[in-house]
């Protein structure tokens, strides 16, 4: 197998080492030994790279490869590239960085790889290298500055929503979207505007108290993380989650000091920011004495469980981070483990067919697949249908749909079509980014099928409330 792939490996290194754009801008470089590479701070581990046997199983499951169709935009191609840069056979340049940027970080390749290649660790080591060593163009720097200085800070984001609230209420949004010009002139701003949900008064409020007592006998004392996007755009999901937990004997603790979980900066190589936010999150729960720390957003949950790895080199927080991550549970994982203690009622008068959308950072990142389905199937009258390509990323991938809108749109269209083709009356989605992405593409198709978080469905079932589907 390795022998058959050798020409590709040599070609990859040769093409990138002779990157015409890079070398034309740096004429003083006359040998590959002088090519700039990764710095000495945690470069991709050669031992992890060498576990790849180049079999290509990852190609069929990789969303960027399926859309772009180029080897260098696949896990195998990126591993070749990391190896070439490590060995001074290719430069770490704007061109090579583009191939790393096209990775969604969905981790489908990790689930698929028969050799157990830890691609997640390789790409996590590579992204900070790109951020430290590559000078991005002005447009890229501006959009990233906006994202990283706004999205991980709920209070800042809430202030930013004020003019957007007016923008929607005055009908400007309808006008802008009707012209179709924004995505053509400013693709990334257009992508950001296209997933903007309806802003409501609830977006500006935090209605949940710090301590919510269990109903009936207390079984557990759990902490709950609100999320950034979740608390602003899907506050009803957090409220439903609290009601489901308390109905099943959990006292819920919500520290007011909690901020962002660091998922967004961590996934994009913003190491210092990610470390700061992670430590703040650990501090906010340190004195709560909870049995578990609950999260209802897939991307957040994956990062929270990685705190031990993220802060492994921090002498003050390494041990704290391990202890924190050990307590983190996705709410569906937790409820499936401890069991529901209250009766459930039908959500509709007849049978309700629904399709569960697997969020990548639940399915691949946390290996959580059956638990959500098991919970949903306990609701009387619910019949689950499975979509084609259930493991394929929807294209949201944190802020990927804002940074790589063309690839994300193609994936979003395919995901929406696959979900619709099940004929289900309702979609269950357990990640806010996925929900925004799917809702956007359902709307573009003229479809009005309902989309709910599984906790919203369980909450309605517990309370005996019917839904429209």
C-alpha angles and dihedrals in degrees: 000000000000092000093055091052096048095093090053091051092051092044092050093052093043095050094049094042087056094045098158095207093051098044094043088057091046106041092162090072108093103160137040089242089069095051113118113248141167117322122239095262107101102316118184107296112250090210090059091044091053092057088073110096093187094241094147097224088131094061097076093051098042111103096201092051092047091054102035097032097208125125093226089059092059130082091252092050093048091050089053088050094049089051092048092051091047089053095045091246093120134024127247092237140147088271095053091042090058090063091053090047092057090063110105093201089229092142094219087133090057090055092046102042112108090198095055095239109183095224090159090065092044096053091041089057093045100051096063088048089057092047093050099042108031124074107216124209120267096259092050092048093050096050091045091048089053094047098046095042095047116028099054091052112069095192093052091045090050090055089049089055092063096078089038090054088055090044089059098039094052092052095245091126091057090051094047093049093046091059094051089208102117097070090045095051099033107016096184096046087046090053091050092049093046094063095043106125125211107290113222137182088262089065088071097047138078103203101168117098124226095251124032113183124227119255110241119344114007111238100169142009108221135179120221130210114211101201126217104257091029096058094046103039104019104033089142088066092056091047091049091048091054092049092050092048095047092045088057096052103272126136105213123214119195112184110212091212094066118115134168120341090224095243095129099050092038092055091049099047098256091141102170093048091046092051092049093050093045092053091048090052092050091050093051092059099035097100099035098093093213127168093219139004110228128208128178099193118083100214093047092048094054092053094044089055089051096057090105090059096038093053098031093119095048108101093202100042107028094093093038090051092053091050092047095049091048089063097047116110132171105238092241091049090050096048093046088052099047096032134231115277101187129075119256126221130208115270094213136024091250137025115316116210113199137170122218115219112216110224109216095231090054098042101037103014099046102016090235111147113120098043096070091046092048091053094047092048090057089068107095113249096016117133117186123217124194122223128222112261092015091169095054115111117249091221099251097104097161104297096343090112088059096045099037103026098162095056091039092052093054091050092046092052091050093048093049091049093049092050093047092048090065089070090227119157095219139027122219114205127175101195127067094215092053090046093053092047095048094044090053093054094042088055091048087055091050092245123142100188112150121252121199138171111246089242090059090053093048090046092054091046092051092049094044092241119153121223132211110246 
